[in-house]
Amino acid sequence: MIRSNKMSSPSKLSPADRTYEKVLSPPTPSVSVSPSPSPLPTPEPSDVIQSPLSPPSPSSEGVSTGLVVGIAIGGVAVLVALILICFLYIKKRRRDHEAPTSPKGKTKILNNASRSSDQVVTSLPPPKPLPPPQQPPPPPPPPGPPLFLSSGSVADSNYPSSDHPALPPPSLELVLGVYQGTFTYDEIKRATNGFSEANFLGQGGFGYVYKGVLRDGKVIGVKQLKAGSEQGEREFQAEVGIISRVHHKHLAALVGYCIAGAQRLLVYEFVPNNNLEFHLHGRGRPPMEWSSRLKIAIGSAKGLSYLHGNCNLKIIHRDIKAANILIDFKFEAKVADFGLARIVPDTYTHVSTRVMGTFGYLAPEYVGSGKLTEKSDVYSFGVVLLELITGRRPVDANNANGDDNLVDWVIHISTNSLNLLIGEEMARMVACAAACVRYIARSRPSMDQVVRVLDGSVSPLDLNEVI
């Protein structure tokens, strides 16, 4: 049904009529009739306004593609940068973790830290090696007869040392860098059964001596220097610096050493038959046979001659005595204890140093002026020969005749009929002893001459040819 346009206007009806009409009138479908569309004018291209939702033009499409490519490249660059930062961070964490185990790495980290804190650091000193843990010193051993070490030592610093001071032993760092015979404190402690009384051999001015057995069964002698002793430190350096450079059948061989905190220990080959002092003066000991005495004299003379120049060095032992001549079961002699030894250049006529050694063995010019030469060792060896000949100690305060000094006592012996009482070998040794203890140092023979006279190679008259 089509509603007529001629219907009464709604404005002319009352409100009640409107309501009544709305209720009673049946619903009619609403049909809207639109007039036919009139043709639209074709817009000019300039009149077209592009909607935001309309597709982009070709030029704007090019701009958007470039933008997308740029964003993609930037994203890749950021991703690579993040990966690189993560890699560097992980590497730094790993290096920081490993730094304490490497001294070099530790130094590098310290350098970087100083730069980051805006502190100017030109260089850092190399890291010092940590000292080995200090071990407790062994219990003090019981007193016993001196062995290996100096007894009755004397030291006097009142003498000048300006002429030719003695050369110090080689640098300990240099020696230890070359010499590889090192032991740990626990190894030596185990070898000596904890430095037990049963292993104790003797003591001297600067330490104690023990017998030990290494794990491989090798028997050793351990010389333990007193901890904290300045002289003990010098003796340790001298022994390691000198003995490690000389090797001879008649010199006690150094097996190794140990540095543990303040502890200084020297490890030698063990010479099983004690020393010459024990065999000559030990209580209850039987007299030594003459053949053994001669063999010991020749062997120790060869070892001392080697030190004086045959080893391409001139080494003055400075403490030749019976206690420092070790003996094996075949009565082969080995000169030991190089704690006071000095290396002397060939161009030096003497060196001036503190008087060190043992009463009864010291040369008079050394005691009087502090001037030390190889002839000082020759004098000391002459006293040892007198001990071998007479069986007396160098200094004997209990001598009934009042001559407590062995050299002074021998001088007064008449030699008129001496050759009729002794054999040729004894006469050779007596001649060597008398020449070695001459008062004037330059009139004493060299140790080479003494060796040749003792073994019968030359006549005792050659001892008067001073070299």
Contacts in CASP RR format, 6 or more apart in sequence:
PFRMAT RR
TARGET T0000
AUTHOR 0000-0000-0000
METHOD contacts of the structure
MODEL  1
MIRSNKMSSPSKLSPADRTYEKVLSPPTPSVSVSPSPSPLPTPEPSDVIQ
SPLSPPSPSSEGVSTGLVVGIAIGGVAVLVALILICFLYIKKRRRDHEAP
TSPKGKTKILNNASRSSDQVVTSLPPPKPLPPPQQPPPPPPPPGPPLFLS
SGSVADSNYPSSDHPALPPPSLELVLGVYQGTFTYDEIKRATNGFSEANF
LGQGGFGYVYKGVLRDGKVIGVKQLKAGSEQGEREFQAEVGIISRVHHKH
LAALVGYCIAGAQRLLVYEFVPNNNLEFHLHGRGRPPMEWSSRLKIAIGS
AKGLSYLHGNCNLKIIHRDIKAANILIDFKFEAKVADFGLARIVPDTYTH
VSTRVMGTFGYLAPEYVGSGKLTEKSDVYSFGVVLLELITGRRPVDANNA
NGDDNLVDWVIHISTNSLNLLIGEEMARMVACAAACVRYIARSRPSMDQV
VRVLDGSVSPLDLNEVI
1 28 0 8 1.000
1 29 0 8 1.000
2 31 0 8 1.000
3 28 0 8 1.000
10 18 0 8 1.000
13 21 0 8 1.000
50 57 0 8 1.000
56 64 0 8 1.000
95 105 0 8 1.000
95 109 0 8 1.000
96 109 0 8 1.000
98 105 0 8 1.000
99 105 0 8 1.000
99 106 0 8 1.000
99 108 0 8 1.000
99 109 0 8 1.000
100 106 0 8 1.000
103 126 0 8 1.000
103 127 0 8 1.000
106 127 0 8 1.000
107 124 0 8 1.000
107 126 0 8 1.000
107 127 0 8 1.000
110 124 0 8 1.000
111 121 0 8 1.000
111 124 0 8 1.000
114 121 0 8 1.000
114 124 0 8 1.000
115 121 0 8 1.000
131 261 0 8 1.000
132 185 0 8 1.000
132 259 0 8 1.000
132 260 0 8 1.000
132 261 0 8 1.000
133 260 0 8 1.000
133 261 0 8 1.000
134 260 0 8 1.000
134 261 0 8 1.000
134 262 0 8 1.000
134 263 0 8 1.000
135 185 0 8 1.000
135 186 0 8 1.000
135 189 0 8 1.000
135 260 0 8 1.000
135 261 0 8 1.000
135 263 0 8 1.000
137 227 0 8 1.000
137 263 0 8 1.000
138 189 0 8 1.000
138 194 0 8 1.000
138 195 0 8 1.000
138 224 0 8 1.000
139 195 0 8 1.000
141 195 0 8 1.000
141 197 0 8 1.000
141 200 0 8 1.000
141 202 0 8 1.000
141 203 0 8 1.000
141 208 0 8 1.000
141 210 0 8 1.000
142 197 0 8 1.000
142 200 0 8 1.000
143 203 0 8 1.000
144 200 0 8 1.000
144 202 0 8 1.000
144 203 0 8 1.000
145 202 0 8 1.000
145 277 0 8 1.000
145 278 0 8 1.000
145 282 0 8 1.000
146 202 0 8 1.000
146 203 0 8 1.000
146 204 0 8 1.000
146 277 0 8 1.000
146 323 0 8 1.000
147 201 0 8 1.000
147 202 0 8 1.000
147 203 0 8 1.000
147 209 0 8 1.000
147 274 0 8 1.000
147 275 0 8 1.000
147 278 0 8 1.000
147 323 0 8 1.000
148 201 0 8 1.000
148 202 0 8 1.000
148 204 0 8 1.000
148 209 0 8 1.000
148 221 0 8 1.000
148 223 0 8 1.000
148 268 0 8 1.000
148 275 0 8 1.000
148 323 0 8 1.000
148 324 0 8 1.000
148 326 0 8 1.000
148 336 0 8 1.000
148 337 0 8 1.000
149 202 0 8 1.000
149 203 0 8 1.000
149 204 0 8 1.000
149 205 0 8 1.000
149 206 0 8 1.000
149 207 0 8 1.000
149 209 0 8 1.000
149 223 0 8 1.000
149 323 0 8 1.000
149 337 0 8 1.000
150 204 0 8 1.000
150 205 0 8 1.000
150 206 0 8 1.000
150 319 0 8 1.000
150 321 0 8 1.000
150 323 0 8 1.000
150 324 0 8 1.000
150 337 0 8 1.000
150 340 0 8 1.000
150 357 0 8 1.000
150 358 0 8 1.000
151 204 0 8 1.000
151 205 0 8 1.000
151 323 0 8 1.000
151 358 0 8 1.000
152 205 0 8 1.000
152 357 0 8 1.000
152 358 0 8 1.000
152 359 0 8 1.000
153 205 0 8 1.000
153 319 0 8 1.000
153 356 0 8 1.000
153 357 0 8 1.000
153 358 0 8 1.000
154 355 0 8 1.000
154 356 0 8 1.000
154 357 0 8 1.000
154 358 0 8 1.000
154 359 0 8 1.000
154 362 0 8 1.000
155 231 0 8 1.000
155 354 0 8 1.000
155 355 0 8 1.000
155 356 0 8 1.000
155 357 0 8 1.000
156 354 0 8 1.000
156 355 0 8 1.000
157 354 0 8 1.000
159 352 0 8 1.000
159 354 0 8 1.000
159 355 0 8 1.000
159 368 0 8 1.000
159 369 0 8 1.000
159 370 0 8 1.000
160 352 0 8 1.000
161 351 0 8 1.000
161 352 0 8 1.000
161 353 0 8 1.000
161 354 0 8 1.000
161 370 0 8 1.000
162 352 0 8 1.000
163 350 0 8 1.000
163 351 0 8 1.000
163 352 0 8 1.000
163 371 0 8 1.000
164 348 0 8 1.000
164 349 0 8 1.000
164 350 0 8 1.000
164 351 0 8 1.000
164 352 0 8 1.000
165 351 0 8 1.000
165 352 0 8 1.000
165 353 0 8 1.000
166 342 0 8 1.000
166 343 0 8 1.000
166 344 0 8 1.000
166 351 0 8 1.000
166 352 0 8 1.000
166 353 0 8 1.000
166 372 0 8 1.000
167 342 0 8 1.000
167 343 0 8 1.000
167 344 0 8 1.000
167 345 0 8 1.000
167 351 0 8 1.000
168 237 0 8 1.000
169 175 0 8 1.000
169 237 0 8 1.000
169 238 0 8 1.000
169 240 0 8 1.000
169 241 0 8 1.000
169 242 0 8 1.000
169 341 0 8 1.000
169 343 0 8 1.000
170 241 0 8 1.000
170 245 0 8 1.000
172 237 0 8 1.000
172 240 0 8 1.000
172 241 0 8 1.000
175 237 0 8 1.000
175 240 0 8 1.000
175 241 0 8 1.000
175 244 0 8 1.000
176 182 0 8 1.000
176 240 0 8 1.000
178 244 0 8 1.000
179 240 0 8 1.000
179 241 0 8 1.000
179 244 0 8 1.000
179 256 0 8 1.000
179 257 0 8 1.000
181 255 0 8 1.000
181 256 0 8 1.000
181 257 0 8 1.000
182 256 0 8 1.000
182 257 0 8 1.000
182 258 0 8 1.000
183 256 0 8 1.000
183 257 0 8 1.000
183 258 0 8 1.000
183 265 0 8 1.000
183 267 0 8 1.000
184 258 0 8 1.000
184 260 0 8 1.000
185 258 0 8 1.000
185 260 0 8 1.000
185 263 0 8 1.000
185 265 0 8 1.000
187 214 0 8 1.000
187 215 0 8 1.000
187 258 0 8 1.000
188 222 0 8 1.000
188 258 0 8 1.000
188 265 0 8 1.000
188 267 0 8 1.000
189 195 0 8 1.000
190 215 0 8 1.000
191 212 0 8 1.000
191 213 0 8 1.000
191 214 0 8 1.000
191 215 0 8 1.000
191 220 0 8 1.000
191 222 0 8 1.000
192 199 0 8 1.000
192 210 0 8 1.000
192 211 0 8 1.000
192 212 0 8 1.000
192 222 0 8 1.000
193 199 0 8 1.000
193 212 0 8 1.000
195 208 0 8 1.000
195 210 0 8 1.000
195 224 0 8 1.000
199 210 0 8 1.000
199 211 0 8 1.000
199 212 0 8 1.000
200 208 0 8 1.000
200 209 0 8 1.000
200 210 0 8 1.000
201 209 0 8 1.000
201 210 0 8 1.000
201 211 0 8 1.000
201 221 0 8 1.000
202 208 0 8 1.000
202 209 0 8 1.000
203 209 0 8 1.000
206 225 0 8 1.000
206 226 0 8 1.000
206 229 0 8 1.000
206 231 0 8 1.000
206 232 0 8 1.000
206 235 0 8 1.000
207 223 0 8 1.000
207 224 0 8 1.000
207 225 0 8 1.000
207 226 0 8 1.000
207 232 0 8 1.000
208 223 0 8 1.000
208 224 0 8 1.000
209 221 0 8 1.000
209 222 0 8 1.000
209 223 0 8 1.000
209 224 0 8 1.000
210 221 0 8 1.000
210 222 0 8 1.000
210 224 0 8 1.000
211 219 0 8 1.000
211 220 0 8 1.000
211 221 0 8 1.000
211 222 0 8 1.000
211 270 0 8 1.000
212 219 0 8 1.000
212 220 0 8 1.000
212 221 0 8 1.000
212 222 0 8 1.000
212 270 0 8 1.000
213 219 0 8 1.000
213 220 0 8 1.000
214 220 0 8 1.000
218 255 0 8 1.000
219 270 0 8 1.000
219 272 0 8 1.000
220 255 0 8 1.000
220 267 0 8 1.000
220 268 0 8 1.000
220 269 0 8 1.000
220 270 0 8 1.000
221 267 0 8 1.000
221 268 0 8 1.000
221 269 0 8 1.000
221 270 0 8 1.000
222 265 0 8 1.000
222 266 0 8 1.000
222 267 0 8 1.000
222 268 0 8 1.000
223 239 0 8 1.000
223 265 0 8 1.000
223 266 0 8 1.000
223 267 0 8 1.000
223 268 0 8 1.000
224 263 0 8 1.000
224 264 0 8 1.000
224 265 0 8 1.000
225 232 0 8 1.000
225 233 0 8 1.000
225 235 0 8 1.000
225 236 0 8 1.000
225 264 0 8 1.000
225 265 0 8 1.000
225 266 0 8 1.000
226 232 0 8 1.000
227 262 0 8 1.000
227 263 0 8 1.000
227 264 0 8 1.000
228 262 0 8 1.000
232 264 0 8 1.000
233 264 0 8 1.000
234 339 0 8 1.000
235 339 0 8 1.000
235 340 0 8 1.000
236 257 0 8 1.000
236 264 0 8 1.000
236 266 0 8 1.000
236 339 0 8 1.000
238 338 0 8 1.000
238 339 0 8 1.000
238 340 0 8 1.000
238 341 0 8 1.000
238 342 0 8 1.000
239 254 0 8 1.000
239 266 0 8 1.000
239 337 0 8 1.000
239 338 0 8 1.000
239 339 0 8 1.000
239 341 0 8 1.000
240 254 0 8 1.000
240 257 0 8 1.000
240 266 0 8 1.000
242 315 0 8 1.000
242 338 0 8 1.000
242 339 0 8 1.000
242 341 0 8 1.000
242 343 0 8 1.000
243 251 0 8 1.000
243 252 0 8 1.000
243 253 0 8 1.000
243 254 0 8 1.000
243 338 0 8 1.000
244 254 0 8 1.000
245 311 0 8 1.000
245 313 0 8 1.000
246 306 0 8 1.000
246 307 0 8 1.000
246 311 0 8 1.000
246 313 0 8 1.000
246 315 0 8 1.000
247 253 0 8 1.000
248 302 0 8 1.000
248 303 0 8 1.000
248 306 0 8 1.000
248 311 0 8 1.000
249 302 0 8 1.000
249 303 0 8 1.000
249 332 0 8 1.000
249 334 0 8 1.000
250 299 0 8 1.000
250 300 0 8 1.000
250 302 0 8 1.000
250 303 0 8 1.000
250 306 0 8 1.000
250 332 0 8 1.000
250 333 0 8 1.000
250 334 0 8 1.000
250 335 0 8 1.000
251 303 0 8 1.000
251 306 0 8 1.000
251 307 0 8 1.000
251 334 0 8 1.000
251 335 0 8 1.000
251 336 0 8 1.000
252 268 0 8 1.000
252 269 0 8 1.000
252 271 0 8 1.000
252 326 0 8 1.000
252 334 0 8 1.000
252 335 0 8 1.000
252 336 0 8 1.000
252 337 0 8 1.000
253 268 0 8 1.000
253 269 0 8 1.000
254 266 0 8 1.000
254 267 0 8 1.000
254 268 0 8 1.000
255 267 0 8 1.000
255 268 0 8 1.000
255 269 0 8 1.000
256 266 0 8 1.000
256 267 0 8 1.000
257 264 0 8 1.000
257 265 0 8 1.000
257 266 0 8 1.000
257 267 0 8 1.000
258 264 0 8 1.000
258 265 0 8 1.000
258 267 0 8 1.000
268 336 0 8 1.000
271 326 0 8 1.000
271 327 0 8 1.000
271 328 0 8 1.000
271 334 0 8 1.000
271 336 0 8 1.000
272 328 0 8 1.000
272 329 0 8 1.000
273 279 0 8 1.000
273 326 0 8 1.000
273 327 0 8 1.000
273 328 0 8 1.000
273 329 0 8 1.000
273 331 0 8 1.000
274 326 0 8 1.000
274 327 0 8 1.000
275 322 0 8 1.000
275 323 0 8 1.000
275 324 0 8 1.000
275 325 0 8 1.000
275 326 0 8 1.000
275 327 0 8 1.000
275 336 0 8 1.000
276 296 0 8 1.000
276 300 0 8 1.000
276 322 0 8 1.000
276 323 0 8 1.000
276 325 0 8 1.000
276 326 0 8 1.000
276 327 0 8 1.000
276 333 0 8 1.000
276 384 0 8 1.000
276 387 0 8 1.000
276 388 0 8 1.000
277 321 0 8 1.000
277 322 0 8 1.000
277 323 0 8 1.000
278 285 0 8 1.000
279 285 0 8 1.000
279 288 0 8 1.000
279 327 0 8 1.000
280 288 0 8 1.000
280 322 0 8 1.000
280 387 0 8 1.000
280 388 0 8 1.000
280 391 0 8 1.000
281 322 0 8 1.000
281 391 0 8 1.000
281 393 0 8 1.000
290 425 0 8 1.000
290 426 0 8 1.000
292 331 0 8 1.000
293 388 0 8 1.000
293 389 0 8 1.000
294 425 0 8 1.000
294 429 0 8 1.000
294 454 0 8 1.000
295 331 0 8 1.000
295 332 0 8 1.000
295 333 0 8 1.000
296 325 0 8 1.000
296 327 0 8 1.000
296 331 0 8 1.000
296 333 0 8 1.000
296 388 0 8 1.000
297 333 0 8 1.000
297 384 0 8 1.000
297 385 0 8 1.000
297 388 0 8 1.000
297 429 0 8 1.000
297 432 0 8 1.000
297 454 0 8 1.000
298 451 0 8 1.000
298 454 0 8 1.000
298 455 0 8 1.000
299 332 0 8 1.000
299 333 0 8 1.000
300 325 0 8 1.000
300 333 0 8 1.000
300 335 0 8 1.000
300 381 0 8 1.000
300 384 0 8 1.000
301 381 0 8 1.000
301 447 0 8 1.000
301 450 0 8 1.000
301 451 0 8 1.000
301 454 0 8 1.000
302 451 0 8 1.000
303 335 0 8 1.000
304 317 0 8 1.000
304 320 0 8 1.000
304 335 0 8 1.000
304 377 0 8 1.000
304 381 0 8 1.000
304 447 0 8 1.000
305 446 0 8 1.000
305 447 0 8 1.000
305 448 0 8 1.000
305 450 0 8 1.000
305 451 0 8 1.000
307 313 0 8 1.000
307 315 0 8 1.000
307 316 0 8 1.000
307 317 0 8 1.000
307 335 0 8 1.000
307 341 0 8 1.000
307 377 0 8 1.000
308 314 0 8 1.000
308 315 0 8 1.000
308 316 0 8 1.000
308 374 0 8 1.000
308 377 0 8 1.000
308 446 0 8 1.000
308 447 0 8 1.000
308 448 0 8 1.000
309 315 0 8 1.000
313 343 0 8 1.000
314 343 0 8 1.000
314 344 0 8 1.000
314 345 0 8 1.000
314 346 0 8 1.000
314 374 0 8 1.000
315 338 0 8 1.000
315 341 0 8 1.000
315 342 0 8 1.000
315 343 0 8 1.000
315 344 0 8 1.000
316 341 0 8 1.000
316 342 0 8 1.000
316 344 0 8 1.000
316 351 0 8 1.000
316 372 0 8 1.000
316 373 0 8 1.000
316 374 0 8 1.000
316 376 0 8 1.000
316 377 0 8 1.000
317 335 0 8 1.000
317 338 0 8 1.000
317 340 0 8 1.000
317 341 0 8 1.000
317 377 0 8 1.000
317 380 0 8 1.000
318 340 0 8 1.000
318 341 0 8 1.000
318 342 0 8 1.000
318 356 0 8 1.000
318 357 0 8 1.000
318 372 0 8 1.000
318 376 0 8 1.000
318 377 0 8 1.000
319 337 0 8 1.000
319 339 0 8 1.000
319 340 0 8 1.000
319 341 0 8 1.000
319 356 0 8 1.000
319 357 0 8 1.000
319 358 0 8 1.000
319 361 0 8 1.000
319 380 0 8 1.000
320 335 0 8 1.000
320 361 0 8 1.000
320 377 0 8 1.000
320 380 0 8 1.000
320 381 0 8 1.000
320 384 0 8 1.000
321 358 0 8 1.000
321 361 0 8 1.000
321 380 0 8 1.000
321 383 0 8 1.000
321 384 0 8 1.000
321 394 0 8 1.000
322 384 0 8 1.000
322 387 0 8 1.000
323 358 0 8 1.000
324 335 0 8 1.000
324 336 0 8 1.000
324 337 0 8 1.000
325 333 0 8 1.000
325 334 0 8 1.000
325 335 0 8 1.000
325 336 0 8 1.000
325 384 0 8 1.000
326 333 0 8 1.000
326 334 0 8 1.000
326 335 0 8 1.000
326 336 0 8 1.000
327 333 0 8 1.000
327 334 0 8 1.000
328 334 0 8 1.000
340 356 0 8 1.000
340 357 0 8 1.000
342 351 0 8 1.000
342 353 0 8 1.000
342 372 0 8 1.000
344 351 0 8 1.000
344 372 0 8 1.000
344 373 0 8 1.000
344 374 0 8 1.000
349 373 0 8 1.000
350 371 0 8 1.000
350 372 0 8 1.000
350 373 0 8 1.000
351 371 0 8 1.000
351 372 0 8 1.000
351 373 0 8 1.000
352 369 0 8 1.000
352 370 0 8 1.000
352 371 0 8 1.000
352 372 0 8 1.000
353 370 0 8 1.000
353 372 0 8 1.000
354 370 0 8 1.000
355 362 0 8 1.000
355 366 0 8 1.000
355 367 0 8 1.000
355 368 0 8 1.000
355 370 0 8 1.000
358 394 0 8 1.000
359 394 0 8 1.000
359 395 0 8 1.000
360 383 0 8 1.000
360 394 0 8 1.000
360 395 0 8 1.000
360 405 0 8 1.000
360 406 0 8 1.000
360 407 0 8 1.000
361 379 0 8 1.000
361 380 0 8 1.000
361 383 0 8 1.000
361 384 0 8 1.000
361 394 0 8 1.000
362 376 0 8 1.000
362 379 0 8 1.000
362 380 0 8 1.000
363 375 0 8 1.000
363 376 0 8 1.000
363 379 0 8 1.000
363 380 0 8 1.000
363 441 0 8 1.000
364 379 0 8 1.000
364 439 0 8 1.000
365 371 0 8 1.000
365 376 0 8 1.000
365 441 0 8 1.000
366 372 0 8 1.000
366 376 0 8 1.000
366 379 0 8 1.000
373 441 0 8 1.000
374 446 0 8 1.000
374 447 0 8 1.000
375 441 0 8 1.000
375 442 0 8 1.000
375 444 0 8 1.000
376 441 0 8 1.000
377 447 0 8 1.000
378 436 0 8 1.000
378 444 0 8 1.000
378 445 0 8 1.000
378 446 0 8 1.000
378 447 0 8 1.000
378 450 0 8 1.000
379 436 0 8 1.000
379 437 0 8 1.000
379 441 0 8 1.000
379 444 0 8 1.000
381 436 0 8 1.000
381 447 0 8 1.000
381 450 0 8 1.000
382 432 0 8 1.000
382 433 0 8 1.000
382 436 0 8 1.000
382 437 0 8 1.000
383 394 0 8 1.000
383 406 0 8 1.000
383 407 0 8 1.000
383 436 0 8 1.000
383 437 0 8 1.000
385 429 0 8 1.000
385 432 0 8 1.000
385 433 0 8 1.000
385 436 0 8 1.000
386 392 0 8 1.000
386 394 0 8 1.000
386 406 0 8 1.000
386 407 0 8 1.000
386 410 0 8 1.000
386 433 0 8 1.000
386 437 0 8 1.000
387 393 0 8 1.000
387 394 0 8 1.000
387 406 0 8 1.000
388 429 0 8 1.000
389 426 0 8 1.000
389 429 0 8 1.000
389 430 0 8 1.000
389 433 0 8 1.000
390 406 0 8 1.000
390 410 0 8 1.000
392 406 0 8 1.000
392 409 0 8 1.000
393 406 0 8 1.000
394 405 0 8 1.000
394 406 0 8 1.000
394 407 0 8 1.000
395 404 0 8 1.000
395 405 0 8 1.000
395 406 0 8 1.000
396 404 0 8 1.000
396 406 0 8 1.000
397 404 0 8 1.000
399 409 0 8 1.000
401 409 0 8 1.000
403 409 0 8 1.000
403 412 0 8 1.000
407 437 0 8 1.000
410 433 0 8 1.000
410 434 0 8 1.000
410 437 0 8 1.000
418 427 0 8 1.000
418 430 0 8 1.000
419 427 0 8 1.000
422 430 0 8 1.000
427 460 0 8 1.000
428 453 0 8 1.000
428 454 0 8 1.000
428 456 0 8 1.000
428 460 0 8 1.000
429 454 0 8 1.000
431 453 0 8 1.000
431 460 0 8 1.000
431 463 0 8 1.000
432 445 0 8 1.000
432 450 0 8 1.000
432 453 0 8 1.000
432 454 0 8 1.000
432 460 0 8 1.000
432 463 0 8 1.000
435 444 0 8 1.000
435 445 0 8 1.000
435 450 0 8 1.000
435 463 0 8 1.000
435 464 0 8 1.000
436 444 0 8 1.000
436 445 0 8 1.000
436 450 0 8 1.000
437 444 0 8 1.000
438 444 0 8 1.000
442 466 0 8 1.000
443 466 0 8 1.000
444 466 0 8 1.000
445 453 0 8 1.000
445 462 0 8 1.000
445 463 0 8 1.000
445 465 0 8 1.000
445 466 0 8 1.000
445 467 0 8 1.000
446 467 0 8 1.000
448 467 0 8 1.000
449 458 0 8 1.000
449 462 0 8 1.000
449 463 0 8 1.000
449 465 0 8 1.000
449 467 0 8 1.000
450 463 0 8 1.000
451 457 0 8 1.000
452 458 0 8 1.000
452 462 0 8 1.000
453 459 0 8 1.000
453 460 0 8 1.000
453 462 0 8 1.000
453 463 0 8 1.000
END
